[in-house]
């Protein structure tokens, strides 16, 4: 669903909305965590998902801070 919003905005403006792309990635990670079955994954996989989520969150915070100036 979120991907279609990104595509529609890109086609309408020919400008790639980076913040929206990062927000979409965060939503995808959140959806993955919500449907995750903890009994079937290893600790390494859980750590990798957490690291990716943290990385995208940090990128989002920096982009919001940078855009505020």
C-alpha positions as CSV (number, residue, x, y, z in Angstrom):
1,X,0.0,0.0,0.0
2,X,2.7,2.5,1.0
3,X,4.7,1.7,-2.1
4,X,1.8,2.7,-4.4
5,X,1.8,6.1,-2.6
6,X,5.5,6.6,-3.3
7,X,5.0,5.6,-7.0
8,X,2.1,8.0,-7.4
9,X,3.9,10.9,-5.8
10,X,7.0,10.2,-7.9
11,X,5.0,10.0,-11.2
12,X,3.1,13.1,-10.3
13,X,6.1,15.3,-9.5
14,X,9.2,13.5,-11.0
15,X,10.8,14.2,-7.6
16,X,11.6,11.3,-5.4
17,X,10.3,12.1,-1.9
18,X,13.2,10.7,0.2
19,X,11.4,11.2,3.6
20,X,8.4,9.3,2.3
21,X,10.7,6.5,1.1
22,X,12.3,6.2,4.5
23,X,9.0,6.4,6.3
24,X,7.7,3.6,4.0
25,X,10.8,1.5,5.0
26,X,10.1,2.1,8.6
27,X,6.5,1.0,8.2
28,X,7.7,-2.2,6.4
29,X,10.0,-3.0,9.2
30,X,7.3,-2.3,11.8
31,X,5.0,-4.6,9.9
32,X,7.7,-7.3,9.8
33,X,8.1,-7.0,13.6
34,X,4.4,-7.2,14.2
35,X,3.9,-10.4,12.2
36,X,7.2,-11.9,13.4
37,X,7.0,-15.3,15.0
38,X,9.7,-15.1,17.7
39,X,9.9,-18.9,18.2
40,X,11.1,-19.5,14.6
41,X,13.9,-16.9,14.2
42,X,17.4,-16.8,15.7
43,X,18.9,-14.2,17.9
44,X,21.0,-13.0,15.0
45,X,18.0,-12.4,12.8
46,X,16.2,-10.5,15.6
47,X,19.4,-8.4,16.1
48,X,19.6,-7.7,12.4
49,X,16.0,-6.5,12.2
50,X,16.5,-4.3,15.2
51,X,19.7,-2.8,13.7
52,X,17.9,-2.1,10.4
53,X,15.0,-0.4,12.2
54,X,17.4,1.7,14.3
55,X,19.4,2.7,11.2
56,X,16.2,3.8,9.3
57,X,15.0,5.6,12.4
58,X,18.3,7.5,12.7
59,X,18.2,8.4,9.0
60,X,14.6,9.7,9.4
61,X,15.6,11.8,12.4
62,X,18.6,13.3,10.7
63,X,16.6,14.0,7.5
64,X,13.9,15.8,9.6
65,X,16.5,17.8,11.5
66,X,18.4,18.7,8.3
67,X,15.1,19.8,6.5
68,X,14.2,22.0,9.5
69,X,17.1,24.4,8.8
